Amino acid sequence: MRRLSPTLLAASLALAASFALAAHAAATYNGSASGSQTAAAEGVSLNLNAAGDLPGVLTLSLKHEGGRVTGGSWTLTVLPPDAGATSAEKGRLSGVVGAGTLTLDANGIVSAADGLQLNVQAGTGQYAAVSGGSGSLTLAADPENSSKLGGPLKFDF
């Protein structure tokens, strides 16, 4: 059995480590989300369509006190681009909402959401290796239909 020289062994290990780091390098995913508030027993529930790098359906359940977000959870079901009714999901990302603010109208309906911090905790399917990361979401009411919300969505994982 042949032995590698210490120099060759160190170089091989460094190369392997750089490939491992490259495989797990964080990437940024940009897009947008649009949709509306739905009925919720407690807090606020939003069902949004996501477009861009991670197209699919984003659902959020938010807890708040006086418009300040105090917690919540979210799930993004990622679909293929131009998905149809029979398209299979690529995977899911999920996590908790860390912070943000809500603007509510006189009826308690969300008219804006600012600085929602989406902490990534887990993934399935194509995203099964994802165990952490962050995201952000800001929503504003559509000028033509105040019950519709839309805005930029970004993830880093």
trRosetta pair geometry for C-beta under 8 A, 3 or more apart (Angstrom, degrees):
i j d omega theta_ij theta_ji phi_ij phi_ji
4 8 4.6 -126 -176 91 100 112
4 9 4.3 129 106 -64 123 88
4 12 6.9 -42 -172 4 162 142
5 8 4.6 85 54 12 85 104
5 9 6.7 -152 87 -8 39 88
6 9 5.6 -55 -142 39 30 114
6 10 6.2 31 159 -20 65 106
7 10 5.9 -54 -148 36 28 109
7 11 6.4 27 154 -17 63 108
8 11 5.7 -54 -146 38 32 112
8 12 6.2 35 154 -21 65 106
9 12 5.7 -55 -148 36 29 112
9 13 6.4 27 155 -16 64 107
10 13 5.8 -55 -146 38 30 109
10 14 6.3 31 154 -19 64 107
11 14 5.7 -54 -146 37 31 112
11 15 6.4 31 154 -19 64 106
12 15 5.8 -55 -148 36 30 111
12 16 6.4 30 154 -17 64 106
13 16 5.7 -53 -146 37 32 112
13 17 6.3 34 154 -20 65 106
14 17 5.7 -54 -147 36 31 112
14 18 6.5 30 154 -20 64 104
15 18 5.8 -54 -149 34 31 109
15 19 6.6 31 153 -17 64 103
16 19 5.8 -55 -152 36 33 110
16 20 6.4 33 151 -20 65 106
17 20 5.6 -53 -148 36 34 113
17 21 6.4 33 154 -17 66 104
18 21 5.7 -51 -146 37 34 111
18 22 6.3 36 154 -20 65 106
19 22 5.7 -54 -146 37 32 112
19 23 6.4 35 154 -23 64 105
20 23 5.8 -53 -150 32 31 113
20 24 6.7 2 159 5 63 110
21 24 6.2 -76 -149 51 30 92
21 25 6.5 59 151 -62 67 85
22 25 5.6 -19 -148 -20 36 117
24 129 7.8 -124 -109 152 87 126
26 133 6.9 150 -134 -116 108 102
26 156 5.4 32 172 174 122 89
26 157 6.2 -126 -139 158 86 10
27 156 7.3 -170 88 -144 33 57
27 157 7.1 -21 51 70 72 51
28 154 6.8 -15 -169 -169 94 99
28 155 7.3 160 -155 86 48 49
28 156 5.2 -18 -100 -97 70 82
29 52 7.2 124 165 121 79 110
29 53 3.9 -149 -157 96 82 135
29 54 4.9 51 161 -24 141 110
29 154 7.0 155 82 -157 57 50
29 155 4.5 -5 55 59 107 96
29 156 7.6 -172 19 -74 73 35
29 157 7.8 -20 4 29 115 87
30 52 5.5 -109 111 179 57 140
30 53 5.6 86 49 -4 50 121
30 152 7.5 -34 -162 -162 87 99
30 153 7.6 135 -167 85 42 60
30 154 5.5 -9 -109 -108 64 84
31 50 5.7 56 124 180 144 88
31 51 5.4 178 -170 90 106 47
31 52 2.2 -163 -108 44 86 138
31 53 5.4 -129 -49 27 104 70
31 54 5.9 -119 -10 43 149 73
31 55 7.2 -173 -135 -74 148 56
31 152 7.6 142 91 -158 38 58
31 153 4.8 -25 80 70 85 103
31 154 7.4 166 32 -80 62 45
32 50 7.4 165 86 -152 40 53
32 51 5.3 -9 58 58 85 97
32 52 5.9 124 9 -33 63 121
32 150 6.6 24 170 -175 112 92
32 151 6.6 -163 -151 110 86 22
32 152 5.7 -56 -104 -106 73 39
32 153 5.7 143 -126 12 14 93
33 48 4.1 32 177 158 108 138
33 49 6.8 161 -153 77 60 41
33 50 5.1 -24 -98 -97 85 68
33 51 7.6 176 -83 18 36 71
33 58 5.4 -47 -127 42 131 142
33 137 6.2 -9 27 -140 140 116
33 139 7.0 -61 85 -87 104 104
33 150 6.8 -172 95 -140 50 55
33 151 6.6 -13 56 62 81 63
33 152 8.0 36 16 135 79 10
33 153 4.5 82 -22 -48 102 132
34 48 6.1 142 68 -155 18 89
34 49 5.6 -21 63 55 76 91
34 51 7.7 5 11 0 100 111
34 142 7.9 58 -150 -63 112 116
34 148 6.6 16 -178 177 97 100
34 149 6.6 -178 -146 93 54 53
34 150 3.7 0 -104 -101 94 99
34 151 7.8 135 -81 9 68 46
35 46 6.4 119 91 175 117 85
35 47 5.1 -127 167 101 145 58
35 48 3.6 -148 16 -105 128 50
35 49 5.6 139 -62 2 103 69
35 58 7.8 -165 6 64 142 87
35 148 7.2 -132 149 -148 10 72
35 149 6.3 -19 69 58 51 89
35 150 7.8 121 8 -79 44 69
36 46 7.3 -155 115 -144 23 73
36 47 6.8 -5 62 58 60 83
36 147 5.4 20 -131 150 127 83
36 148 5.6 -63 -74 -105 97 49
36 149 6.2 140 -99 11 43 89
37 44 6.2 -62 -136 -165 115 96
37 45 6.7 109 -163 76 68 56
37 46 5.6 -47 -100 -96 56 70
37 109 5.7 -175 47 -154 149 80
37 110 5.0 140 -64 29 132 104
37 147 7.6 -106 32 -166 89 77
37 149 7.4 74 -33 -11 78 128
38 45 4.9 -55 66 99 88 109
38 46 7.1 149 11 -112 82 19
38 47 5.3 41 -21 -5 127 111
39 45 7.0 -1 88 47 27 125
40 43 5.6 -64 129 77 143 67
40 44 6.0 153 29 -142 150 14
40 45 3.7 151 -70 -10 119 107
40 61 6.8 151 -132 -134 137 87
42 63 7.1 1 136 -105 103 89
43 61 6.2 83 93 175 136 76
43 62 5.3 -169 171 91 119 50
43 63 4.4 -78 -97 -93 132 51
43 64 6.5 115 -139 10 86 74
43 72 6.7 166 175 -97 155 106
44 60 7.8 4 107 111 89 97
44 61 7.5 161 84 -157 49 42
44 62 4.5 -14 62 61 97 103
44 64 6.6 11 2 6 115 118
44 102 6.6 147 0 -118 162 161
44 110 5.7 81 -155 -46 144 124
45 59 7.3 -8 -171 -172 90 92
45 60 7.0 168 -152 89 45 56
45 61 5.3 -10 -103 -105 80 71
45 62 7.6 -175 -77 20 32 73
46 58 7.8 -7 110 112 100 89
46 59 7.0 168 87 -153 58 46
46 60 4.5 5 51 53 102 101
46 62 7.2 29 -3 -5 104 113
46 110 7.0 -44 -80 47 112 155
46 113 7.7 -54 -57 -30 159 154
46 139 7.8 -150 -147 -30 156 170
46 149 7.1 -49 -143 54 124 145
47 57 7.2 -17 -168 -170 84 100
47 58 7.9 150 -160 84 38 54
47 59 5.5 -8 -107 -107 66 83
48 57 7.3 146 81 -162 49 53
48 58 4.4 -22 70 68 103 99
48 59 7.4 178 25 -80 73 36
48 60 7.3 21 4 1 114 102
48 139 8.0 -117 -98 -95 141 134
48 149 7.3 -65 -100 83 109 104
49 56 7.8 -162 -156 108 56 26
49 57 6.4 -36 -108 -104 53 61
49 58 7.6 154 -116 22 3 84
50 54 5.9 -27 139 103 136 81
50 55 5.8 176 102 -142 81 33
50 56 5.1 1 54 56 113 63
50 57 6.8 -150 10 -72 93 9
50 58 4.8 89 -47 -24 113 110
50 76 6.2 21 -15 -145 159 109
50 78 7.9 -57 78 -105 135 64
50 153 6.0 -77 -133 68 99 165
51 55 5.5 17 -124 -110 41 90
52 55 6.7 161 47 -66 41 72
52 153 6.9 -179 33 66 142 101
54 76 6.3 29 145 156 128 140
54 78 5.2 -72 -166 -112 85 112
54 93 7.6 -21 -166 10 147 136
54 153 7.8 -103 60 118 107 123
54 155 6.5 17 -1 23 150 135
55 78 6.9 92 69 -154 47 68
55 79 5.7 -69 108 65 90 83
55 80 7.6 -11 71 118 118 19
55 81 5.6 108 20 -100 147 56
55 83 7.0 177 117 -3 121 110
56 76 5.8 102 82 175 127 79
56 77 4.8 -155 172 94 127 59
56 78 4.4 -118 -35 -113 147 29
56 79 4.3 143 -100 3 81 83
56 83 7.7 47 -99 8 63 150
56 89 7.2 63 -128 -134 126 96
56 90 7.9 -114 -72 32 130 99
57 76 7.3 168 84 -151 43 49
57 77 4.8 4 53 50 92 104
57 79 7.4 58 -8 -19 80 117
58 74 6.6 -2 -173 -173 89 108
58 75 7.4 174 -147 89 48 46
58 76 4.8 -11 -100 -102 81 82
58 77 8.0 -158 -71 24 38 64
58 137 7.9 171 152 -101 155 150
58 153 7.2 -156 -40 -126 165 153
59 74 6.7 171 88 -150 51 60
59 75 5.3 0 54 55 95 89
60 72 6.3 41 179 149 86 134
60 73 7.5 179 -149 92 53 42
60 74 4.5 -13 -102 -101 76 95
60 97 6.6 69 -155 -60 109 135
60 116 7.5 -11 -140 -175 158 153
60 137 7.9 -142 -62 70 151 160
61 72 5.1 -171 97 -158 59 95
61 73 5.3 9 52 51 102 80
61 74 7.5 -167 23 -74 63 51
62 69 5.6 -65 -164 -129 113 105
62 71 7.7 154 -156 91 51 42
62 72 4.0 -33 -109 -83 44 157
62 97 6.0 -33 -108 59 83 165
62 100 7.8 -70 -136 71 132 124
62 102 7.0 131 127 -56 150 136
62 113 7.9 -152 -61 -124 169 132
62 116 7.8 -79 -99 -124 131 123
63 69 7.1 101 76 -161 53 63
63 70 5.0 -66 108 68 98 91
63 71 4.6 4 47 64 119 84
63 72 5.3 -176 8 -64 72 82
64 67 6.0 -3 166 -139 131 7
64 68 6.0 157 -159 75 86 37
64 69 5.0 -48 -95 -98 94 45
64 70 5.9 150 -114 6 32 85
64 102 5.4 -52 -104 20 170 128
65 68 5.6 -24 66 60 74 94
65 70 5.5 47 -1 -33 98 133
67 101 5.5 27 149 -167 92 85
67 102 4.9 -141 -149 67 65 72
67 103 6.5 34 -139 -88 124 36
67 104 6.4 -135 -90 -1 92 98
68 101 5.9 -31 -105 -108 50 78
68 102 7.9 -124 -40 23 11 79
69 72 6.5 -60 -168 1 108 122
69 97 6.0 -79 166 137 134 122
69 99 5.9 130 76 -172 107 29
69 100 4.1 25 16 62 141 82
69 101 6.5 -126 -7 -76 88 25
69 102 6.4 104 -59 -22 88 96
69 113 8.0 55 -54 -152 129 99
69 116 6.6 78 -18 -115 169 79
71 96 6.9 -39 -160 -174 77 108
71 97 6.4 120 179 72 29 88
72 96 6.8 140 83 -165 47 66
72 97 3.8 3 66 34 100 126
73 94 7.2 9 179 -175 99 96
73 95 7.2 -173 -150 104 68 32
73 96 5.5 -45 -102 -109 63 58
73 97 6.7 -117 -59 -5 14 87
74 94 6.7 -179 94 -146 56 58
74 95 6.1 -8 57 63 91 70
74 96 7.5 142 16 -123 81 11
74 97 6.0 94 -24 -56 108 93
74 118 5.5 -49 47 -134 152 109
75 92 6.0 -11 -170 -171 97 116
75 93 7.3 159 -156 84 50 49
75 94 4.5 -10 -105 -102 75 97
76 92 6.6 156 81 -157 52 62
76 93 4.6 -2 55 56 104 96
76 94 7.3 -166 22 -73 65 51
77 89 5.2 -70 -179 -126 96 137
77 92 5.2 -26 -102 -101 60 91
78 89 6.4 104 72 -170 53 88
78 90 4.6 -57 106 60 102 106
78 91 5.5 3 48 62 113 68
78 92 6.8 -174 10 -91 80 33
78 93 6.9 57 -29 -4 111 96
78 125 7.7 -153 58 78 105 135
78 126 7.3 -86 82 54 134 118
78 127 7.0 102 18 -20 141 130
79 83 3.8 -42 154 -39 126 159
79 87 5.6 76 -165 115 108 132
79 89 5.7 -68 -90 -116 66 63
79 90 6.5 156 -123 -1 14 92
80 83 5.0 128 61 -79 73 90
80 87 5.4 -130 35 -164 104 130
80 88 7.8 52 -14 64 110 61
80 90 6.2 124 -61 -49 63 109
83 87 3.6 -121 -156 52 92 164
84 87 5.2 126 48 -29 58 100
89 92 6.8 18 153 -53 143 80
89 125 6.5 -141 116 -46 92 168
90 125 5.7 148 142 131 42 138
90 126 4.6 -26 165 11 91 134
90 127 7.7 77 123 -16 91 94
91 123 5.9 35 153 176 127 94
91 124 5.1 -175 -159 89 85 60
91 125 2.7 -153 -93 70 84 110
91 126 4.2 -134 -17 37 131 73
91 127 4.1 163 122 17 145 91
91 128 6.9 -119 -137 -39 136 68
92 123 6.6 176 89 -151 51 55
92 124 4.7 18 44 39 89 106
92 125 6.6 96 6 14 62 111
92 127 7.0 -133 68 56 29 125
93 120 5.9 -40 -177 -135 113 104
93 122 7.4 166 -152 91 48 48
93 123 5.0 -17 -100 -102 68 88
93 127 5.5 -58 -72 131 86 163
93 130 6.4 -29 -114 95 98 151
93 155 7.4 31 134 -137 168 158
93 157 7.7 177 -134 14 136 163
94 120 7.8 106 77 -147 27 59
94 121 6.2 -47 101 57 72 95
94 122 5.4 -12 59 63 93 90
94 123 7.6 168 17 -85 70 41
95 118 6.0 107 75 172 123 74
95 119 4.7 -151 164 94 131 60
95 120 4.7 -120 -48 -117 146 22
95 121 4.0 143 -110 0 79 88
95 122 7.1 163 -71 21 71 65
95 135 7.7 145 51 20 141 114
96 119 5.1 -9 62 57 77 111
96 121 6.5 56 -4 -31 83 129
97 100 6.7 -58 177 13 111 122
97 116 6.0 -45 -147 -169 112 96
97 117 6.6 120 -167 73 58 62
97 118 6.2 -29 -104 -99 66 58
97 119 7.4 177 -98 15 14 84
98 117 3.9 -49 57 93 104 121
98 118 7.7 -149 8 -68 89 10
98 119 5.1 85 -40 -30 113 114
99 115 6.7 -35 113 129 94 103
99 116 7.5 180 91 -140 48 35
99 117 4.6 36 43 16 81 121
100 113 6.1 20 160 180 131 90
100 114 6.3 167 -166 83 84 47
100 115 4.8 -180 -119 93 71 70
100 116 3.7 6 -83 -92 158 52
100 117 6.1 -167 -45 3 93 68
100 137 7.8 -11 -107 69 150 82
101 113 7.3 169 87 -155 47 49
101 114 4.9 -10 60 57 95 98
101 115 6.4 41 15 48 83 104
102 110 5.5 -73 -161 -121 112 100
102 112 7.2 154 -160 87 46 58
102 113 5.4 -15 -105 -104 71 75
102 114 7.9 -173 -78 19 26 72
103 110 7.1 95 71 -158 55 61
103 111 5.1 -65 104 67 100 89
103 112 4.0 23 36 51 119 98
103 113 7.5 -138 19 -65 74 36
103 114 7.5 56 -19 -11 99 104
104 108 5.4 -12 -177 -141 129 36
104 109 6.5 136 -156 62 75 29
104 110 6.1 -47 -99 -92 68 44
104 111 6.7 129 -135 8 17 88
105 108 7.3 -54 67 16 64 16
105 109 5.0 -10 37 58 108 87
105 111 5.0 93 -47 -39 93 123
105 146 7.5 69 -63 154 149 129
109 147 6.9 -47 169 -118 146 76
110 113 6.1 6 -174 -52 128 96
110 139 7.5 38 145 95 121 132
110 149 6.7 -10 111 -67 108 144
111 140 7.9 7 150 -160 65 50
111 141 4.6 -29 -165 -45 75 127
111 146 6.4 -20 -125 -175 100 99
111 149 7.9 179 -158 -91 25 101
112 139 6.2 178 -152 96 45 71
112 140 5.1 6 -114 -113 95 57
112 141 6.3 -74 -61 -18 75 82
112 149 7.6 163 -102 -129 35 109
113 116 5.4 9 153 -39 116 118
113 137 6.8 5 108 116 122 96
113 138 6.6 -167 96 -148 72 39
113 139 4.2 35 40 41 97 103
113 149 7.1 44 9 -167 103 145
113 151 7.8 -153 63 33 87 147
114 138 5.5 24 -127 -132 49 95
114 139 8.0 -117 -61 42 43 58
115 136 6.9 -43 -147 -154 45 105
115 138 6.5 29 -42 -87 37 96
116 136 6.7 139 76 -160 60 52
116 137 4.3 -25 64 64 116 92
116 138 7.0 178 16 -74 85 44
116 139 7.8 19 -3 -1 127 96
117 134 6.9 -38 -167 -161 87 101
117 135 7.5 132 -170 77 43 56
117 136 6.3 -21 -106 -101 50 73
118 134 6.9 126 79 -174 62 51
118 135 3.4 -28 70 72 113 108
118 136 6.6 -155 18 -67 90 22
118 137 6.1 60 -27 -8 121 107
118 155 7.2 -58 86 -99 124 88
119 133 7.9 152 -167 84 47 48
119 134 6.1 -26 -112 -112 52 68
119 135 7.6 -140 -55 28 16 80
120 123 7.5 6 -177 -51 110 96
120 130 6.3 -60 159 161 128 116
120 132 5.9 110 90 -178 92 23
120 133 3.6 2 46 61 137 89
120 134 6.3 -115 6 -58 94 20
120 135 6.2 93 -46 -17 96 102
120 155 6.7 79 -58 -155 132 110
120 157 5.1 -49 72 -82 166 133
121 131 7.3 -17 174 -170 40 50
121 132 7.0 15 -116 -95 33 52
122 130 7.0 113 -177 98 23 83
122 131 6.4 10 -102 -121 54 55
123 126 7.9 -69 160 86 122 52
123 127 3.0 -102 -179 128 135 98
123 128 5.7 -130 104 -77 90 17
123 129 7.0 -19 67 52 126 39
123 130 3.4 61 -4 53 136 109
123 131 7.5 -99 15 -60 89 42
123 157 7.9 140 -44 138 134 155
124 127 6.4 26 49 69 30 86
124 128 5.7 28 -145 -87 29 76
125 128 6.2 175 53 -43 19 91
127 130 4.5 -23 177 10 89 126
130 133 6.5 -38 -165 -5 107 127
130 157 5.1 39 -142 152 116 138
132 157 6.8 170 98 -134 44 97
133 155 6.4 48 137 179 130 91
133 156 5.5 -165 -168 98 99 56
133 157 2.7 -53 -78 -91 160 91
134 155 7.3 176 97 -150 40 57
134 156 5.4 3 58 55 81 97
134 157 7.5 164 22 -65 42 79
135 153 7.1 0 -178 -175 113 78
135 154 6.2 172 -153 93 68 52
135 155 4.1 -22 -97 -100 103 73
135 156 7.2 179 -79 19 53 62
136 152 7.8 12 105 111 94 96
136 153 7.6 178 88 -149 53 40
136 154 5.1 2 51 56 89 98
137 151 6.8 109 -178 90 68 110
137 152 7.4 -168 -136 97 45 54
137 153 5.2 5 -104 -110 87 77
137 154 7.8 -171 -69 26 52 63
138 151 4.5 -111 97 153 66 145
138 152 5.9 18 47 52 95 84
139 149 4.2 26 176 172 124 117
139 150 6.4 128 -143 57 80 9
139 151 4.3 -151 -99 14 39 126
140 149 6.8 154 73 -150 21 74
140 150 6.8 -39 58 66 67 60
140 151 5.6 105 8 -69 76 116
141 145 7.9 -140 177 97 86 48
141 146 4.6 7 -177 -145 135 63
141 147 7.8 44 -142 -19 102 12
141 148 7.0 104 -158 74 61 53
141 149 6.1 -48 -95 -97 45 66
142 145 4.7 9 84 57 124 76
142 146 6.9 -141 61 -82 68 23
142 148 4.1 3 5 82 130 106
142 149 7.1 -127 -22 -80 82 17
142 150 6.0 59 -70 9 90 112
145 148 4.5 45 97 12 110 113
